[in-house]
Amino acid sequence: MQTQFSPSLRLKLPFLAAGFASFLFSVYLFFIEGDTTAGIFVGLWVPSIHSLGALVLAQTEQTDNRKREEQYS
């Protein structure tokens, strides 16, 4: 059985996965390796990755809206 994701979810998924992987890696560095500085540094990537995703997706949404407006004009 093949799962169909909506187009908006397919665009968001890489950013969500990268943010989650960054979070897990920071927890690993902080608690398992004991490298608190590296754990905090990598943990700061999470909001940066999500902000980049919001920026990219906002640009994509604006482009889609312009195309729809031109189509109905």
CNS distance restraints for C-alpha pairs under 8 A (distance, minus, plus):
assign (resid   5 and name CA) (resid   9 and name CA) 6.21 0.50 0.50
assign (resid   5 and name CA) (resid  10 and name CA) 6.16 0.50 0.50
assign (resid   6 and name CA) (resid  10 and name CA) 6.27 0.50 0.50
assign (resid   7 and name CA) (resid  11 and name CA) 6.41 0.50 0.50
assign (resid   8 and name CA) (resid  12 and name CA) 6.35 0.50 0.50
assign (resid   9 and name CA) (resid  13 and name CA) 5.83 0.50 0.50
assign (resid  10 and name CA) (resid  14 and name CA) 7.64 0.50 0.50
assign (resid  11 and name CA) (resid  57 and name CA) 7.39 0.50 0.50
assign (resid  12 and name CA) (resid  16 and name CA) 6.27 0.50 0.50
assign (resid  12 and name CA) (resid  53 and name CA) 7.06 0.50 0.50
assign (resid  12 and name CA) (resid  57 and name CA) 7.67 0.50 0.50
assign (resid  13 and name CA) (resid  17 and name CA) 5.98 0.50 0.50
assign (resid  14 and name CA) (resid  18 and name CA) 6.03 0.50 0.50
assign (resid  15 and name CA) (resid  19 and name CA) 6.08 0.50 0.50
assign (resid  15 and name CA) (resid  49 and name CA) 6.41 0.50 0.50
assign (resid  15 and name CA) (resid  50 and name CA) 6.23 0.50 0.50
assign (resid  15 and name CA) (resid  53 and name CA) 5.67 0.50 0.50
assign (resid  16 and name CA) (resid  20 and name CA) 6.11 0.50 0.50
assign (resid  16 and name CA) (resid  50 and name CA) 7.10 0.50 0.50
assign (resid  17 and name CA) (resid  21 and name CA) 6.03 0.50 0.50
assign (resid  18 and name CA) (resid  22 and name CA) 6.06 0.50 0.50
assign (resid  18 and name CA) (resid  46 and name CA) 7.94 0.50 0.50
assign (resid  18 and name CA) (resid  49 and name CA) 7.14 0.50 0.50
assign (resid  19 and name CA) (resid  23 and name CA) 6.20 0.50 0.50
assign (resid  19 and name CA) (resid  45 and name CA) 7.34 0.50 0.50
assign (resid  19 and name CA) (resid  46 and name CA) 4.75 0.50 0.50
assign (resid  19 and name CA) (resid  47 and name CA) 7.57 0.50 0.50
assign (resid  19 and name CA) (resid  49 and name CA) 5.92 0.50 0.50
assign (resid  19 and name CA) (resid  50 and name CA) 6.60 0.50 0.50
assign (resid  20 and name CA) (resid  24 and name CA) 6.23 0.50 0.50
assign (resid  20 and name CA) (resid  46 and name CA) 7.37 0.50 0.50
assign (resid  21 and name CA) (resid  25 and name CA) 6.06 0.50 0.50
assign (resid  22 and name CA) (resid  26 and name CA) 6.09 0.50 0.50
assign (resid  22 and name CA) (resid  42 and name CA) 6.43 0.50 0.50
assign (resid  22 and name CA) (resid  43 and name CA) 6.53 0.50 0.50
assign (resid  22 and name CA) (resid  45 and name CA) 6.62 0.50 0.50
assign (resid  22 and name CA) (resid  46 and name CA) 6.08 0.50 0.50
assign (resid  23 and name CA) (resid  27 and name CA) 6.28 0.50 0.50
assign (resid  23 and name CA) (resid  42 and name CA) 7.47 0.50 0.50
assign (resid  23 and name CA) (resid  43 and name CA) 5.69 0.50 0.50
assign (resid  23 and name CA) (resid  46 and name CA) 6.36 0.50 0.50
assign (resid  24 and name CA) (resid  28 and name CA) 6.20 0.50 0.50
assign (resid  25 and name CA) (resid  29 and name CA) 6.18 0.50 0.50
assign (resid  25 and name CA) (resid  39 and name CA) 7.59 0.50 0.50
assign (resid  25 and name CA) (resid  42 and name CA) 7.27 0.50 0.50
assign (resid  25 and name CA) (resid  43 and name CA) 7.96 0.50 0.50
assign (resid  26 and name CA) (resid  30 and name CA) 5.97 0.50 0.50
assign (resid  26 and name CA) (resid  38 and name CA) 7.38 0.50 0.50
assign (resid  26 and name CA) (resid  39 and name CA) 4.31 0.50 0.50
assign (resid  26 and name CA) (resid  40 and name CA) 6.63 0.50 0.50
assign (resid  26 and name CA) (resid  41 and name CA) 7.73 0.50 0.50
assign (resid  26 and name CA) (resid  42 and name CA) 5.21 0.50 0.50
assign (resid  26 and name CA) (resid  43 and name CA) 5.08 0.50 0.50
assign (resid  27 and name CA) (resid  31 and name CA) 5.84 0.50 0.50
assign (resid  27 and name CA) (resid  32 and name CA) 7.52 0.50 0.50
assign (resid  27 and name CA) (resid  39 and name CA) 6.38 0.50 0.50
assign (resid  27 and name CA) (resid  43 and name CA) 7.78 0.50 0.50
assign (resid  28 and name CA) (resid  32 and name CA) 5.09 0.50 0.50
assign (resid  28 and name CA) (resid  33 and name CA) 6.47 0.50 0.50
assign (resid  28 and name CA) (resid  39 and name CA) 7.42 0.50 0.50
assign (resid  29 and name CA) (resid  33 and name CA) 4.89 0.50 0.50
assign (resid  29 and name CA) (resid  34 and name CA) 6.20 0.50 0.50
assign (resid  29 and name CA) (resid  35 and name CA) 5.56 0.50 0.50
assign (resid  29 and name CA) (resid  36 and name CA) 6.88 0.50 0.50
assign (resid  29 and name CA) (resid  38 and name CA) 6.50 0.50 0.50
assign (resid  29 and name CA) (resid  39 and name CA) 4.78 0.50 0.50
assign (resid  30 and name CA) (resid  34 and name CA) 5.12 0.50 0.50
assign (resid  30 and name CA) (resid  35 and name CA) 5.24 0.50 0.50
assign (resid  30 and name CA) (resid  36 and name CA) 4.60 0.50 0.50
assign (resid  30 and name CA) (resid  37 and name CA) 7.58 0.50 0.50
assign (resid  30 and name CA) (resid  38 and name CA) 7.10 0.50 0.50
assign (resid  30 and name CA) (resid  39 and name CA) 4.40 0.50 0.50
assign (resid  30 and name CA) (resid  40 and name CA) 7.16 0.50 0.50
assign (resid  31 and name CA) (resid  35 and name CA) 7.60 0.50 0.50
assign (resid  31 and name CA) (resid  36 and name CA) 7.60 0.50 0.50
assign (resid  35 and name CA) (resid  39 and name CA) 6.15 0.50 0.50
assign (resid  36 and name CA) (resid  40 and name CA) 6.12 0.50 0.50
assign (resid  37 and name CA) (resid  41 and name CA) 6.16 0.50 0.50
assign (resid  38 and name CA) (resid  42 and name CA) 6.06 0.50 0.50
assign (resid  39 and name CA) (resid  43 and name CA) 5.96 0.50 0.50
assign (resid  40 and name CA) (resid  44 and name CA) 6.32 0.50 0.50
assign (resid  41 and name CA) (resid  45 and name CA) 7.11 0.50 0.50
assign (resid  42 and name CA) (resid  46 and name CA) 7.64 0.50 0.50
assign (resid  44 and name CA) (resid  48 and name CA) 6.90 0.50 0.50
assign (resid  45 and name CA) (resid  49 and name CA) 5.96 0.50 0.50
assign (resid  46 and name CA) (resid  50 and name CA) 6.29 0.50 0.50
assign (resid  47 and name CA) (resid  51 and name CA) 5.91 0.50 0.50
assign (resid  48 and name CA) (resid  52 and name CA) 6.16 0.50 0.50
assign (resid  49 and name CA) (resid  53 and name CA) 6.23 0.50 0.50
assign (resid  50 and name CA) (resid  54 and name CA) 6.19 0.50 0.50
assign (resid  51 and name CA) (resid  55 and name CA) 6.17 0.50 0.50
assign (resid  52 and name CA) (resid  56 and name CA) 6.14 0.50 0.50
assign (resid  53 and name CA) (resid  57 and name CA) 5.93 0.50 0.50
assign (resid  54 and name CA) (resid  58 and name CA) 5.89 0.50 0.50
assign (resid  55 and name CA) (resid  59 and name CA) 6.36 0.50 0.50
assign (resid  56 and name CA) (resid  60 and name CA) 6.31 0.50 0.50
assign (resid  57 and name CA) (resid  61 and name CA) 6.04 0.50 0.50
assign (resid  58 and name CA) (resid  62 and name CA) 6.17 0.50 0.50
assign (resid  59 and name CA) (resid  63 and name CA) 6.30 0.50 0.50
assign (resid  60 and name CA) (resid  64 and name CA) 6.26 0.50 0.50
assign (resid  61 and name CA) (resid  65 and name CA) 6.13 0.50 0.50
assign (resid  62 and name CA) (resid  66 and name CA) 6.23 0.50 0.50
assign (resid  63 and name CA) (resid  67 and name CA) 6.34 0.50 0.50
assign (resid  64 and name CA) (resid  68 and name CA) 6.32 0.50 0.50
assign (resid  65 and name CA) (resid  69 and name CA) 6.19 0.50 0.50
assign (resid  66 and name CA) (resid  70 and name CA) 6.18 0.50 0.50
assign (resid  67 and name CA) (resid  71 and name CA) 6.11 0.50 0.50
assign (resid  68 and name CA) (resid  72 and name CA) 6.35 0.50 0.50
assign (resid  69 and name CA) (resid  73 and name CA) 6.10 0.50 0.50
